[in-house]
């Protein structure tokens, strides 16, 4: 891991340099591969700012903190970066552990696709026109109606949409 420490508008204390290196090397415990870390200390008048940027296995995490002294500003920045790395690692772990079937099951109300049974049901498709199918659907109060369209000589489905209108499903010619 490459660690770059920059001090702007002041001279860097060797004790602070050792503290920074030990804390940044500890970040490798959270990720398999921390490629580089850039630490910039900046003094603007009475403000003391620590900016930490970590490049780790396809992720760039950074934090800029201000405090009364450089050591506490850097410690705050490291804590924030650690939280971000842990959160990212948890997201990656959750994404790898889940499959599309589990996401489907969650969206379907918690039922796994293996447990969702498809029960075949035979429908006697009555012969009628599309207009007659709309009228019968309105009379029945059902969500859909399967019928044999006399105009096209094909099976069609008329259904009630969520906005209150009706839709027609017809096979392509």
C-alpha positions as CSV (number, residue, x, y, z in Angstrom):
1,X,0.0,0.0,0.0
2,X,1.2,3.4,-0.9
3,X,0.7,6.2,1.6
4,X,1.2,9.8,0.6
5,X,1.1,12.5,3.3
6,X,1.1,16.1,2.4
7,X,1.3,19.1,4.7
8,X,0.2,22.5,3.4
9,X,1.2,25.8,5.2
10,X,3.1,24.0,8.1
11,X,5.8,21.5,8.9
12,X,4.6,17.9,9.5
13,X,5.5,16.5,12.9
14,X,7.2,13.0,12.8
15,X,4.9,11.8,15.6
16,X,1.8,12.8,13.5
17,X,3.4,11.0,10.4
18,X,3.8,7.7,12.4
19,X,0.2,8.1,13.8
20,X,-1.2,8.5,10.2
21,X,0.8,5.6,8.8
22,X,-0.4,3.2,11.6
23,X,-4.0,4.2,11.3
24,X,-4.0,4.0,7.5
25,X,-2.3,0.6,7.5
26,X,-5.1,-0.6,9.8
27,X,-7.6,0.2,7.1
28,X,-6.3,-2.9,5.2
29,X,-8.2,-5.0,7.8
30,X,-11.5,-3.9,6.3
31,X,-10.6,-4.6,2.7
32,X,-8.5,-7.2,0.9
33,X,-6.7,-4.7,-1.2
34,X,-6.1,-1.1,-0.2
35,X,-4.0,0.3,-3.1
36,X,-3.2,3.8,-1.9
37,X,-4.1,6.4,0.6
38,X,-3.7,10.1,0.3
39,X,-3.6,12.3,3.4
40,X,-3.6,16.1,3.1
41,X,-3.2,18.3,6.2
42,X,-4.0,21.9,5.6
43,X,-3.8,24.9,7.9
44,X,-5.8,28.0,7.0
45,X,-5.4,30.5,9.8
46,X,-6.8,28.8,12.9
47,X,-8.5,26.0,10.9
48,X,-6.8,22.6,10.8
49,X,-8.2,20.3,8.1
50,X,-7.4,16.7,7.5
51,X,-8.4,15.2,4.1
52,X,-8.2,11.4,3.7
53,X,-8.8,9.6,0.4
54,X,-8.4,5.8,0.2
55,X,-8.4,3.8,-3.1
56,X,-9.3,0.2,-2.4
57,X,-10.4,-2.5,-4.8
58,X,-12.5,-0.5,-7.2
59,X,-13.7,1.9,-4.5
60,X,-12.6,5.4,-3.6
61,X,-13.6,6.6,-0.2
62,X,-12.8,10.0,1.2
63,X,-13.5,12.3,4.1
64,X,-12.5,15.8,5.0
65,X,-12.7,16.8,8.7
66,X,-11.9,19.9,10.6
67,X,-10.8,20.2,14.3
68,X,-8.7,22.1,16.8
69,X,-5.6,20.0,16.0
70,X,-4.5,17.8,13.2
71,X,-4.5,14.5,15.1
72,X,-8.2,14.8,16.1
73,X,-9.2,16.0,12.6
74,X,-7.4,13.0,11.1
75,X,-8.9,10.6,13.6
76,X,-12.4,11.8,12.7
77,X,-11.6,11.4,9.0
78,X,-10.4,7.8,9.6
79,X,-13.5,6.9,11.6
80,X,-15.7,8.2,8.8
81,X,-13.7,6.3,6.1
82,X,-13.9,3.1,8.2
83,X,-17.7,3.5,8.4
84,X,-18.0,4.0,4.7
85,X,-15.7,1.0,4.0
86,X,-17.7,-1.2,6.3
87,X,-21.0,-0.1,4.8
88,X,-19.6,-0.7,1.3
89,X,-18.3,-4.1,2.2
90,X,-21.7,-5.1,3.7
91,X,-23.5,-4.0,0.6
92,X,-21.1,-6.1,-1.6
93,X,-21.6,-9.1,0.8
94,X,-25.4,-8.8,0.6
95,X,-25.4,-8.5,-3.1
96,X,-23.2,-11.6,-3.6
97,X,-25.3,-13.6,-1.2
98,X,-28.6,-12.9,-2.8
99,X,-30.0,-14.2,-6.0
100,X,-32.7,-13.0,-8.3
101,X,-35.1,-15.6,-6.9
102,X,-34.8,-14.2,-3.4
103,X,-35.4,-10.7,-4.7
104,X,-38.4,-11.9,-6.6
105,X,-39.7,-13.7,-3.5
106,X,-39.3,-10.5,-1.4
107,X,-41.2,-8.5,-4.0
108,X,-44.0,-11.1,-4.2
109,X,-44.7,-10.8,-0.4
110,X,-42.0,-13.2,0.9
111,X,-43.0,-16.4,-1.0
112,X,-40.1,-18.2,-2.6
113,X,-40.6,-19.1,-6.3
114,X,-40.3,-22.8,-5.5
115,X,-43.3,-22.4,-3.2
116,X,-45.5,-20.6,-5.6
117,X,-47.6,-23.2,-7.2
118,X,-49.1,-22.8,-10.6
119,X,-52.6,-24.3,-10.6
120,X,-53.9,-25.0,-14.1
121,X,-57.4,-23.8,-14.7
122,X,-59.5,-24.5,-17.8
123,X,-61.5,-21.6,-19.1
124,X,-64.3,-21.9,-21.6
125,X,-63.6,-19.0,-23.9
126,X,-67.0,-17.7,-25.0
127,X,-67.3,-16.5,-28.6
128,X,-67.9,-12.7,-28.7
129,X,-66.6,-9.5,-30.1
130,X,-64.3,-7.2,-28.1
131,X,-67.1,-4.8,-27.3
132,X,-69.2,-7.6,-25.9
133,X,-66.3,-8.7,-23.8
134,X,-65.8,-5.2,-22.4
135,X,-69.5,-5.1,-21.4
136,X,-69.4,-8.6,-19.8
137,X,-66.3,-7.7,-17.9
138,X,-68.0,-4.6,-16.5
139,X,-71.1,-6.7,-15.5
140,X,-69.0,-9.4,-13.8
141,X,-66.7,-7.0,-12.0
142,X,-63.8,-9.3,-12.6
143,X,-60.2,-8.2,-13.3
144,X,-60.0,-10.0,-16.7
145,X,-62.0,-12.1,-19.1
146,X,-60.7,-14.6,-21.6
147,X,-62.8,-14.9,-24.8
148,X,-62.7,-16.1,-28.4
149,X,-62.8,-13.0,-30.6
150,X,-65.2,-13.5,-33.4
151,X,-63.6,-10.8,-35.5
152,X,-60.1,-12.2,-35.5
153,X,-60.9,-15.9,-34.7
154,X,-58.2,-15.9,-31.9
155,X,-58.2,-16.1,-28.1
156,X,-58.0,-12.6,-26.5
157,X,-58.0,-11.3,-23.0
158,X,-59.7,-8.1,-21.9
159,X,-58.7,-6.7,-18.5
160,X,-59.4,-3.8,-16.2
161,X,-56.4,-1.5,-15.7
162,X,-55.4,0.1,-12.5
163,X,-56.4,3.6,-13.8
164,X,-60.0,2.3,-14.4
165,X,-59.7,1.9,-18.2
166,X,-59.7,-1.4,-20.0
167,X,-57.0,-3.2,-22.0
168,X,-57.1,-5.9,-24.7
169,X,-54.4,-8.5,-25.1
170,X,-54.4,-10.1,-28.6
171,X,-51.8,-12.4,-30.2
172,X,-49.8,-11.0,-33.1
173,X,-50.8,-12.0,-36.6
